[in-house]
């Protein structure tokens, strides 16, 4: 099963390595006998699906997510191995798409408008007056 990240990028099934193990959670006796948890590994460094620029971008952006150039995604949410395989493929596709997405524009600092400052200060004065009216009157 190929992993389609975008219309321009598809990771071939030959580059994906699957491992299955017993999953924890609900499922009764079924869980104890079948390997439903799916671990999906993909070697970024050896992949032929990526260009050099994409490879460099993924290696820098996903530096904390992989070990030795291999990204591993785990899915054990479902009782079915097939469904967990689909979930793992979707997780990998989302992770790679996020790593290849263009960087967001830098935020420029702005000052609050004169009207917003005036409204904030008048709300503070009004709140202060409300609280002062709740106080116990002083005996003079």
SEDOVEX-473661 format. One record per residue (C-alpha): residue number from 1; residue in one letter; x, y, z. Coordinates in nm, 2 decimals, decimal comma, padded with zeros to 4 digits. Layout:
// SEDOVEX-473661
seq: NUM&type: A&px: X&py: Y&pz: Z
...
END
This chain:
// SEDOVEX-473661
seq: 1&type: X&px: 00,00&py: 00,00&pz: 00,00
seq: 2&type: X&px: 00,16&py: 00,33&pz: -00,11
seq: 3&type: X&px: 00,15&py: 00,63&pz: 00,11
seq: 4&type: X&px: 00,02&py: 00,94&pz: -00,07
seq: 5&type: X&px: 00,14&py: 01,25&pz: 00,09
seq: 6&type: X&px: 00,03&py: 01,49&pz: -00,18
seq: 7&type: X&px: -00,05&py: 01,46&pz: -00,55
seq: 8&type: X&px: 00,32&py: 01,53&pz: -00,62
seq: 9&type: X&px: 00,46&py: 01,30&pz: -00,36
seq: 10&type: X&px: 00,38&py: 00,93&pz: -00,30
seq: 11&type: X&px: 00,60&py: 00,71&pz: -00,09
seq: 12&type: X&px: 00,62&py: 00,37&pz: -00,25
seq: 13&type: X&px: 00,52&py: 00,06&pz: -00,05
seq: 14&type: X&px: 00,86&py: -00,09&pz: -00,11
seq: 15&type: X&px: 01,02&py: 00,18&pz: 00,11
seq: 16&type: X&px: 00,78&py: 00,13&pz: 00,40
seq: 17&type: X&px: 00,86&py: -00,13&pz: 00,67
seq: 18&type: X&px: 00,58&py: -00,27&pz: 00,88
seq: 19&type: X&px: 00,60&py: -00,44&pz: 01,22
seq: 20&type: X&px: 00,30&py: -00,58&pz: 01,41
seq: 21&type: X&px: 00,27&py: -00,65&pz: 01,78
seq: 22&type: X&px: 00,00&py: -00,71&pz: 02,04
seq: 23&type: X&px: -00,20&py: -00,40&pz: 02,12
seq: 24&type: X&px: -00,32&py: -00,30&pz: 02,47
seq: 25&type: X&px: -00,67&py: -00,17&pz: 02,54
seq: 26&type: X&px: -01,02&py: -00,31&pz: 02,48
seq: 27&type: X&px: -01,08&py: -00,62&pz: 02,28
seq: 28&type: X&px: -01,11&py: -00,91&pz: 02,53
seq: 29&type: X&px: -00,95&py: -01,24&pz: 02,43
seq: 30&type: X&px: -00,91&py: -01,12&pz: 02,07
seq: 31&type: X&px: -00,64&py: -00,87&pz: 02,18
seq: 32&type: X&px: -00,44&py: -01,14&pz: 02,35
seq: 33&type: X&px: -00,41&py: -01,36&pz: 02,04
seq: 34&type: X&px: -00,37&py: -01,12&pz: 01,74
seq: 35&type: X&px: -00,11&py: -00,86&pz: 01,65
seq: 36&type: X&px: -00,32&py: -00,55&pz: 01,58
seq: 37&type: X&px: -00,07&py: -00,27&pz: 01,67
seq: 38&type: X&px: 00,10&py: -00,14&pz: 01,36
seq: 39&type: X&px: 00,45&py: 00,02&pz: 01,36
seq: 40&type: X&px: 00,53&py: 00,19&pz: 01,03
seq: 41&type: X&px: 00,89&py: 00,29&pz: 00,95
seq: 42&type: X&px: 01,03&py: 00,49&pz: 00,66
seq: 43&type: X&px: 01,39&py: 00,57&pz: 00,60
seq: 44&type: X&px: 01,42&py: 00,94&pz: 00,48
seq: 45&type: X&px: 01,79&py: 00,92&pz: 00,40
seq: 46&type: X&px: 01,75&py: 00,63&pz: 00,16
seq: 47&type: X&px: 01,42&py: 00,73&pz: 00,00
seq: 48&type: X&px: 01,40&py: 00,76&pz: -00,38
seq: 49&type: X&px: 01,07&py: 00,94&pz: -00,36
seq: 50&type: X&px: 01,23&py: 01,26&pz: -00,23
seq: 51&type: X&px: 01,43&py: 01,53&pz: -00,40
seq: 52&type: X&px: 01,75&py: 01,65&pz: -00,23
seq: 53&type: X&px: 01,58&py: 01,97&pz: -00,12
seq: 54&type: X&px: 01,28&py: 01,78&pz: 00,03
seq: 55&type: X&px: 01,52&py: 01,53&pz: 00,20
seq: 56&type: X&px: 01,72&py: 01,81&pz: 00,36
seq: 57&type: X&px: 01,40&py: 01,99&pz: 00,47
seq: 58&type: X&px: 01,26&py: 01,68&pz: 00,63
seq: 59&type: X&px: 01,58&py: 01,59&pz: 00,80
seq: 60&type: X&px: 01,61&py: 01,94&pz: 00,96
seq: 61&type: X&px: 01,24&py: 01,98&pz: 01,05
seq: 62&type: X&px: 01,18&py: 01,63&pz: 01,18
seq: 63&type: X&px: 01,51&py: 01,60&pz: 01,36
seq: 64&type: X&px: 01,35&py: 01,51&pz: 01,69
seq: 65&type: X&px: 01,11&py: 01,26&pz: 01,54
seq: 66&type: X&px: 01,36&py: 01,01&pz: 01,38
seq: 67&type: X&px: 01,65&py: 00,79&pz: 01,48
seq: 68&type: X&px: 01,92&py: 00,73&pz: 01,22
seq: 69&type: X&px: 01,71&py: 00,88&pz: 00,94
seq: 70&type: X&px: 01,42&py: 00,65&pz: 01,01
seq: 71&type: X&px: 01,08&py: 00,79&pz: 01,10
seq: 72&type: X&px: 00,85&py: 00,55&pz: 01,30
seq: 73&type: X&px: 00,48&py: 00,60&pz: 01,34
seq: 74&type: X&px: 00,26&py: 00,37&pz: 01,56
seq: 75&type: X&px: -00,11&py: 00,31&pz: 01,55
seq: 76&type: X&px: -00,30&py: 00,10&pz: 01,81
seq: 77&type: X&px: -00,63&py: 00,28&pz: 01,83
seq: 78&type: X&px: -00,84&py: 00,02&pz: 01,67
seq: 79&type: X&px: -00,90&py: -00,35&pz: 01,72
seq: 80&type: X&px: -00,84&py: -00,43&pz: 01,35
seq: 81&type: X&px: -00,49&py: -00,46&pz: 01,21
seq: 82&type: X&px: -00,61&py: -00,33&pz: 00,87
seq: 83&type: X&px: -00,76&py: -00,02&pz: 01,03
seq: 84&type: X&px: -00,44&py: 00,04&pz: 01,23
seq: 85&type: X&px: -00,24&py: 00,02&pz: 00,91
seq: 86&type: X&px: -00,46&py: 00,28&pz: 00,75
seq: 87&type: X&px: -00,43&py: 00,51&pz: 01,05
seq: 88&type: X&px: -00,05&py: 00,47&pz: 01,05
seq: 89&type: X&px: -00,03&py: 00,56&pz: 00,68
seq: 90&type: X&px: -00,24&py: 00,87&pz: 00,74
seq: 91&type: X&px: -00,02&py: 00,97&pz: 01,04
seq: 92&type: X&px: 00,30&py: 00,93&pz: 00,83
seq: 93&type: X&px: 00,14&py: 01,13&pz: 00,54
seq: 94&type: X&px: 00,04&py: 01,41&pz: 00,78
seq: 95&type: X&px: 00,38&py: 01,42&pz: 00,94
seq: 96&type: X&px: 00,56&py: 01,44&pz: 00,61
seq: 97&type: X&px: 00,32&py: 01,70&pz: 00,47
seq: 98&type: X&px: 00,37&py: 01,91&pz: 00,78
seq: 99&type: X&px: 00,75&py: 01,88&pz: 00,75
seq: 100&type: X&px: 00,74&py: 01,98&pz: 00,38
seq: 101&type: X&px: 00,49&py: 02,27&pz: 00,43
seq: 102&type: X&px: 00,63&py: 02,62&pz: 00,36
seq: 103&type: X&px: 00,73&py: 02,81&pz: 00,67
seq: 104&type: X&px: 00,47&py: 03,06&pz: 00,80
seq: 105&type: X&px: 00,53&py: 03,43&pz: 00,75
seq: 106&type: X&px: 00,70&py: 03,60&pz: 01,04
seq: 107&type: X&px: 00,46&py: 03,80&pz: 01,26
seq: 108&type: X&px: 00,53&py: 04,17&pz: 01,27
seq: 109&type: X&px: 00,47&py: 04,34&pz: 01,61
seq: 110&type: X&px: 00,20&py: 04,60&pz: 01,60
seq: 111&type: X&px: 00,08&py: 04,85&pz: 01,85
seq: 112&type: X&px: -00,28&py: 04,86&pz: 01,99
seq: 113&type: X&px: -00,50&py: 05,13&pz: 01,83
seq: 114&type: X&px: -00,58&py: 05,44&pz: 02,02
seq: 115&type: X&px: -00,95&py: 05,34&pz: 02,03
seq: 116&type: X&px: -00,88&py: 04,99&pz: 02,18
seq: 117&type: X&px: -00,65&py: 05,14&pz: 02,45
seq: 118&type: X&px: -00,93&py: 05,39&pz: 02,53
seq: 119&type: X&px: -01,19&py: 05,12&pz: 02,55
seq: 120&type: X&px: -00,97&py: 04,90&pz: 02,77
seq: 121&type: X&px: -00,90&py: 05,18&pz: 03,02
seq: 122&type: X&px: -01,26&py: 05,29&pz: 03,04
seq: 123&type: X&px: -01,37&py: 04,93&pz: 03,11
seq: 124&type: X&px: -01,11&py: 04,92&pz: 03,39
seq: 125&type: X&px: -01,25&py: 05,24&pz: 03,54
seq: 126&type: X&px: -01,60&py: 05,11&pz: 03,52
seq: 127&type: X&px: -01,51&py: 04,77&pz: 03,68
seq: 128&type: X&px: -01,33&py: 04,96&pz: 03,96
seq: 129&type: X&px: -01,63&py: 05,18&pz: 04,02
seq: 130&type: X&px: -01,85&py: 04,87&pz: 04,04
seq: 131&type: X&px: -01,63&py: 04,71&pz: 04,30
seq: 132&type: X&px: -01,60&py: 05,03&pz: 04,50
seq: 133&type: X&px: -01,99&py: 05,04&pz: 04,52
seq: 134&type: X&px: -01,99&py: 04,69&pz: 04,67
seq: 135&type: X&px: -01,77&py: 04,79&pz: 04,96
seq: 136&type: X&px: -01,92&py: 04,83&pz: 05,31
seq: 137&type: X&px: -01,97&py: 05,20&pz: 05,38
seq: 138&type: X&px: -01,72&py: 05,35&pz: 05,63
seq: 139&type: X&px: -01,85&py: 05,50&pz: 05,95
seq: 140&type: X&px: -01,74&py: 05,86&pz: 05,99
END
